Amino acid sequence: MLYNTLGKTGLEVSRLGFGTMRLPTFNSNDEIDTEEASKMLEYGIENGINLIDTAYPYHSKTLEGSGNSERFVGKFLAENNYRDEVYISTKSPSWAIESKNDFQMYLDEQLEKLQTDYIDIYLLHSLNVPDWEKVKNFDVLDFLDDCLSSGTVKHVGFSSHIEIDYLIEIIDEYPKWEVVMTQMNYFDEYYQSGIMGLEYLKEVNIGSMIMEPLRGGRLVNNIPQSVQDIWNMAEVKRTPVEWALQYLWNRDDVDCVLSGMTSLNQVKENIEIASKIDKISDYDGEIIREVARQYRSFVGNRCTRCGYCMPCPEGVDIINCLTEFNIANMLNDPKASAMQYFTLIDEDSRADSCIDCKKCIPFCSQMLNIPEELQRVYEYFGSEFDHF
């Protein structure tokens, strides 16, 4: 296993982290197959993985409930005496905070679930601008100061799916941020904060933890023939998983890549890839970019995110509704994209809130019939998340 320094934390972390959002399950998302999951974690730790990432809602019946991932991780580490061999990263459910006291209430519950008296890396989960303003009003920074002073939390940060301007704004408001988790893969270079966000994190020496390196598996499963034809032109032949992971590890602004593995074979494969240096040539770098361009050619509509249609008088987040629809079409996986659609876009801002007033149509630079496109989005994703 190869290791990187996680920004200003000074922690030497395995460049492959173990994400526990997609552990193997039985009949329901909250029913973890603990026997198989234990084999996976044991193999991972014994072969060099020293960072385990979880969160309050992982492996719950719904997107936002109290999940079983933290419970499983805590029990596994305690029963196998692994606690001192790994760093635990978990997250405070920012969306659920309704008072100042909630911060400590959730932290206490998480410490109990994880069977530990401290958390190595504590992140504000999926921070967006409204939630950031809300938690600031509840004095979240004072809470984080207290956590650091008491030692119950060693390092603080946040995870986010926001644009670069907002990422920088949040970072600049608190000098004690040490870690940021952000989405990145070769397909998402210009999605959300993208490569500009990673470059800024490197500039201010904040550790970077990467989520969705395989885009929920969509970059490695059901590869279109036109994409495979491009991969076949590369100088070095790699598997789709190798392409996705080595693309990130070839960047000097990526510290740790989190993989949400679902089988022991995936753990073994990813560790093997993470344990070798594989320099991607300039030619093969262009192959990666061409693959990304090919995926983008499968777009669902011509929206360019210019923003001229916004704001919608009914509050519909037109841009992001069309964006998630486009990505789902490009990667041909509506179920995986549905999680992004239902978690990143507020309920009142989704496509089904459109009333077909047509006020946006004259402003569209691509001359789209936006209400019709939003109806397509609604028909594609539905009105509620039921894809576990």
Legacy VTK file of the C-alpha trace (Angstrom):
# vtk DataFile Version 3.0
C-alpha trace
ASCII
DATASET POLYDATA
POINTS 388 float
0.000 0.000 0.000
1.176 3.529 -0.748
0.512 6.399 1.645
0.052 10.177 1.429
0.074 12.978 3.968
-3.481 14.227 4.469
-2.860 17.952 4.160
-2.178 19.907 7.332
-3.466 17.037 9.521
-0.062 15.413 9.175
-1.750 11.998 9.121
-0.113 9.404 6.854
-3.142 7.776 5.264
-3.432 4.949 2.789
-4.186 6.431 -0.582
-7.072 3.969 -0.797
-9.647 4.549 1.918
-12.453 2.130 2.778
-15.852 3.727 2.189
-18.666 1.977 4.064
-21.735 3.319 2.273
-22.093 0.307 -0.033
-21.322 -2.698 2.153
-22.916 -6.005 1.087
-26.493 -6.385 2.313
-29.283 -8.928 2.442
-32.844 -7.852 1.640
-32.681 -4.190 2.659
-30.109 -1.404 2.675
-30.022 -1.439 6.486
-29.384 -5.211 6.702
-25.596 -5.441 6.371
-24.128 -8.852 5.596
-21.815 -8.600 8.595
-19.954 -11.834 7.880
-18.933 -10.793 4.383
-18.370 -7.171 5.360
-16.097 -8.289 8.212
-13.977 -10.331 5.812
-13.666 -7.266 3.593
-12.611 -4.915 6.373
-10.192 -7.438 7.861
-8.497 -7.988 4.518
-8.369 -4.262 3.872
-6.762 -3.405 7.207
-4.353 -6.339 7.125
-3.219 -5.216 3.680
-2.592 -1.572 4.461
-5.848 0.397 4.458
-5.778 2.648 7.514
-8.678 5.040 6.863
-12.300 3.948 7.202
-15.016 6.393 6.212
-18.594 6.167 7.403
-21.481 8.537 8.214
-24.580 8.838 10.363
-27.118 7.751 7.675
-25.094 5.083 5.842
-27.011 1.816 5.587
-30.308 3.143 6.862
-33.698 2.321 5.393
-34.007 5.898 4.138
-31.488 8.460 2.904
-31.481 10.380 6.177
-32.154 7.971 9.049
-29.734 6.606 11.644
-27.829 3.958 9.719
-26.061 0.750 10.659
-22.713 1.446 9.004
-21.304 3.200 12.093
-22.636 0.407 14.321
-21.015 -2.262 12.174
-17.674 -0.430 11.939
-17.579 0.234 15.690
-18.390 -3.354 16.623
-15.919 -4.787 14.108
-13.035 -2.579 15.264
-13.734 -3.270 18.946
-14.075 -7.029 18.592
-10.894 -7.321 16.517
-8.752 -4.791 18.408
-8.218 -2.695 15.277
-9.214 0.711 16.678
-5.642 1.920 17.176
-4.586 0.758 13.720
-7.011 2.895 11.716
-8.317 6.409 11.372
-12.095 6.752 11.552
-13.772 9.402 9.453
-17.459 10.047 10.017
-19.897 12.880 9.459
-22.387 15.062 11.300
-25.812 15.119 9.549
-25.940 18.849 8.751
-29.424 18.666 7.232
-30.886 17.276 10.479
-29.563 19.982 12.812
-32.426 22.003 14.282
-30.779 23.518 17.372
-27.355 24.102 18.931
-27.798 21.082 21.170
-28.235 18.774 18.182
-24.538 18.892 17.290
-23.515 17.269 20.567
-26.520 14.935 20.570
-25.545 13.445 17.202
-21.845 13.306 18.092
-22.591 11.450 21.341
-24.756 8.956 19.449
-22.030 8.442 16.866
-19.346 7.887 19.503
-21.574 5.252 21.067
-22.299 3.564 17.747
-18.599 3.551 16.863
-17.638 2.292 20.358
-14.879 4.885 20.667
-14.154 7.952 22.782
-12.740 9.985 19.904
-13.136 10.421 16.163
-10.068 11.054 14.030
-11.774 13.038 11.254
-15.208 14.604 11.798
-16.905 16.191 8.800
-20.030 18.265 8.362
-21.886 16.031 5.931
-22.870 17.078 2.405
-22.623 20.759 3.245
-24.511 23.092 0.929
-25.033 26.834 1.163
-28.416 26.802 2.997
-27.210 24.204 5.504
-23.961 26.115 6.020
-25.865 29.292 6.852
-28.149 27.323 9.161
-25.405 25.597 11.134
-23.437 28.835 11.384
-26.458 30.439 13.036
-26.369 27.553 15.528
-22.700 28.348 16.318
-21.257 25.253 14.667
-17.771 26.751 14.713
-17.888 27.070 18.499
-18.996 23.432 18.647
-16.067 22.362 16.470
-13.682 24.409 18.613
-14.973 22.583 21.700
-14.611 19.190 20.010
-11.002 19.903 19.129
-10.209 21.274 22.583
-11.732 18.276 24.370
-10.027 15.746 22.105
-13.253 13.989 21.134
-12.441 15.034 17.579
-8.872 15.203 16.275
-9.411 16.895 12.894
-12.402 18.671 11.352
-13.656 19.310 7.857
-16.681 18.916 5.626
-17.948 16.985 2.634
-19.704 18.845 -0.130
-21.332 18.759 -3.541
-21.070 22.503 -4.193
-19.621 24.801 -6.804
-16.093 26.157 -6.477
-17.104 29.667 -5.341
-19.067 28.326 -2.381
-16.340 25.820 -1.530
-13.777 28.602 -1.258
-16.183 30.794 0.713
-16.755 28.090 3.347
-13.066 27.238 3.587
-12.102 30.871 4.072
-14.537 31.328 6.969
-12.827 28.904 9.364
-9.042 28.540 9.674
-9.250 25.176 11.456
-10.594 23.200 8.516
-8.112 20.414 7.780
-9.971 18.021 5.484
-12.503 18.351 2.671
-14.249 15.441 0.986
-15.263 16.206 -2.565
-16.559 14.284 -5.566
-14.043 13.700 -8.342
-13.326 11.331 -11.216
-12.244 11.762 -14.824
-15.857 12.335 -15.877
-16.493 15.036 -13.231
-13.560 17.379 -13.797
-15.904 20.322 -14.279
-18.840 19.095 -12.188
-19.416 20.857 -8.860
-16.066 22.140 -7.508
-14.125 19.756 -9.755
-10.424 20.148 -10.465
-10.445 23.810 -9.448
-11.581 22.777 -5.981
-8.798 20.223 -5.668
-6.234 22.778 -6.788
-7.457 25.217 -4.145
-7.334 22.574 -1.401
-3.732 21.857 -2.365
-2.922 25.575 -2.320
-4.182 26.024 1.255
-2.816 22.632 2.425
-6.200 21.123 3.255
-6.336 17.342 2.956
-8.432 15.979 0.109
-10.583 12.884 0.404
-12.194 11.832 -2.868
-15.638 10.278 -3.081
-17.282 8.666 -6.115
-14.033 7.786 -7.935
-15.991 5.275 -10.051
-19.165 7.401 -10.198
-21.051 4.763 -8.228
-19.615 2.028 -10.457
-20.906 3.615 -13.644
-17.402 4.166 -15.040
-16.528 0.479 -14.715
-19.773 -1.400 -15.422
-21.612 -1.862 -18.720
-18.913 -0.062 -20.724
-20.343 1.112 -24.087
-18.513 -0.372 -27.061
-17.609 3.093 -28.337
-15.899 3.796 -24.993
-14.108 0.436 -24.980
-12.841 1.127 -28.495
-11.117 4.250 -27.165
-9.609 2.409 -24.188
-8.229 -0.167 -26.644
-6.155 2.585 -28.275
-4.138 3.263 -25.098
-0.413 2.619 -24.844
-0.859 0.720 -21.577
-3.797 -1.665 -21.260
-5.666 -1.149 -17.985
-8.967 -2.328 -16.562
-11.743 0.276 -16.179
-11.098 0.295 -12.414
-7.391 0.917 -12.970
-8.120 3.797 -15.330
-10.455 5.460 -12.829
-8.266 5.047 -9.753
-4.895 5.725 -11.361
-6.289 8.870 -12.983
-6.815 10.236 -9.467
-3.560 8.944 -8.000
-1.638 10.590 -10.818
-2.805 13.959 -9.457
-0.626 15.621 -6.800
-3.677 17.241 -5.184
-5.393 13.930 -4.285
-4.504 12.531 -0.858
-6.989 9.702 -0.303
-9.480 8.039 -2.630
-12.475 6.446 -0.937
-13.902 3.363 -2.575
-17.326 2.065 -1.572
-16.535 -1.601 -2.087
-19.248 -4.265 -1.978
-17.290 -7.530 -2.181
-14.023 -9.068 -1.031
-12.881 -9.370 -4.639
-13.300 -5.632 -5.093
-11.240 -4.999 -1.953
-8.449 -7.230 -3.246
-8.508 -5.669 -6.706
-8.451 -2.098 -5.409
-5.640 -2.793 -2.940
-3.543 -4.344 -5.694
-4.048 -1.230 -7.829
-3.335 1.087 -4.890
-0.088 -0.688 -4.086
1.720 0.126 -7.308
2.913 3.307 -8.958
1.454 3.631 -12.446
2.417 6.823 -14.258
-0.051 7.714 -16.982
1.644 9.012 -20.131
0.548 12.183 -21.898
-0.903 10.057 -24.682
-2.924 7.914 -22.285
-4.014 11.070 -20.480
-5.562 12.193 -23.743
-7.241 8.791 -24.033
-8.914 9.428 -20.666
-10.135 12.824 -21.829
-11.476 11.306 -25.045
-13.385 8.686 -23.039
-14.940 11.454 -20.944
-15.923 13.291 -24.131
-17.474 10.117 -25.511
-19.589 9.660 -22.385
-20.746 13.269 -22.668
-21.950 12.633 -26.216
-24.747 10.515 -24.721
-26.268 13.639 -23.156
-30.030 13.747 -22.542
-30.550 17.356 -23.663
-28.554 20.386 -24.793
-28.584 22.328 -21.486
-25.289 24.236 -21.059
-25.975 25.447 -17.482
-25.880 29.068 -18.631
-28.403 29.985 -15.923
-30.475 32.396 -17.993
-33.629 30.441 -17.076
-33.083 31.091 -13.369
-34.546 31.916 -10.953
-37.735 29.996 -11.576
-40.782 31.745 -10.068
-41.859 28.378 -8.589
-38.404 27.685 -7.141
-37.531 24.810 -9.476
-33.773 24.219 -9.623
-33.883 23.933 -13.397
-30.137 23.767 -13.947
-29.409 20.947 -11.530
-32.533 18.990 -12.480
-31.385 18.968 -16.104
-27.767 18.328 -15.117
-28.524 15.189 -13.098
-30.829 13.978 -15.872
-28.051 14.493 -18.409
-25.487 12.671 -16.294
-27.875 9.765 -15.782
-28.296 9.490 -19.543
-24.600 9.837 -20.248
-23.705 7.057 -17.815
-26.847 5.006 -18.504
-27.677 4.338 -14.867
-30.819 6.080 -13.573
-30.811 4.267 -10.232
-27.332 5.412 -9.283
-28.000 8.951 -10.502
-31.231 9.053 -8.540
-29.323 9.346 -5.263
-27.643 12.532 -6.501
-30.964 13.910 -7.743
-32.851 13.278 -4.501
-30.083 14.284 -2.091
-28.652 17.345 -3.852
-31.910 18.972 -4.908
-34.460 20.068 -2.310
-37.885 18.454 -2.500
-39.623 21.700 -3.476
-37.035 22.387 -6.180
-37.311 19.141 -8.137
-38.786 18.749 -11.591
-42.277 17.836 -10.396
-42.659 21.350 -8.930
-42.825 22.837 -12.454
-46.298 24.223 -13.211
-45.660 24.687 -16.946
-45.886 28.489 -16.769
-43.400 28.698 -19.684
-41.787 31.903 -18.356
-38.332 30.298 -18.678
-38.608 29.345 -22.345
-37.725 32.747 -23.902
-34.504 32.887 -21.869
-33.061 29.511 -22.889
-29.954 30.012 -25.015
-30.404 26.499 -26.455
-34.096 27.064 -27.269
-35.201 24.149 -25.106
-38.825 23.730 -24.112
-37.814 23.648 -20.454
-41.188 22.509 -19.005
-41.150 19.559 -21.399
-37.575 18.734 -20.379
-38.524 18.912 -16.697
-41.406 16.528 -17.362
-38.865 14.103 -18.867
-36.762 14.454 -15.723
-39.782 13.729 -13.522
-40.747 10.670 -15.575
-37.150 9.445 -15.415
-36.520 9.797 -11.668
-40.016 9.764 -10.196
-41.089 11.730 -7.139
-39.324 9.823 -4.338
-36.123 7.867 -3.797
-36.866 4.148 -3.743
-33.711 2.754 -5.340
-32.009 1.054 -2.378
LINES 1 389
388 0 1 2 3 4 5 6 7 8 9 10 11 12 13 14 15 16 17 18 19 20 21 22 23 24 25 26 27 28 29 30 31 32 33 34 35 36 37 38 39 40 41 42 43 44 45 46 47 48 49 50 51 52 53 54 55 56 57 58 59 60 61 62 63 64 65 66 67 68 69 70 71 72 73 74 75 76 77 78 79 80 81 82 83 84 85 86 87 88 89 90 91 92 93 94 95 96 97 98 99 100 101 102 103 104 105 106 107 108 109 110 111 112 113 114 115 116 117 118 119 120 121 122 123 124 125 126 127 128 129 130 131 132 133 134 135 136 137 138 139 140 141 142 143 144 145 146 147 148 149 150 151 152 153 154 155 156 157 158 159 160 161 162 163 164 165 166 167 168 169 170 171 172 173 174 175 176 177 178 179 180 181 182 183 184 185 186 187 188 189 190 191 192 193 194 195 196 197 198 199 200 201 202 203 204 205 206 207 208 209 210 211 212 213 214 215 216 217 218 219 220 221 222 223 224 225 226 227 228 229 230 231 232 233 234 235 236 237 238 239 240 241 242 243 244 245 246 247 248 249 250 251 252 253 254 255 256 257 258 259 260 261 262 263 264 265 266 267 268 269 270 271 272 273 274 275 276 277 278 279 280 281 282 283 284 285 286 287 288 289 290 291 292 293 294 295 296 297 298 299 300 301 302 303 304 305 306 307 308 309 310 311 312 313 314 315 316 317 318 319 320 321 322 323 324 325 326 327 328 329 330 331 332 333 334 335 336 337 338 339 340 341 342 343 344 345 346 347 348 349 350 351 352 353 354 355 356 357 358 359 360 361 362 363 364 365 366 367 368 369 370 371 372 373 374 375 376 377 378 379 380 381 382 383 384 385 386 387
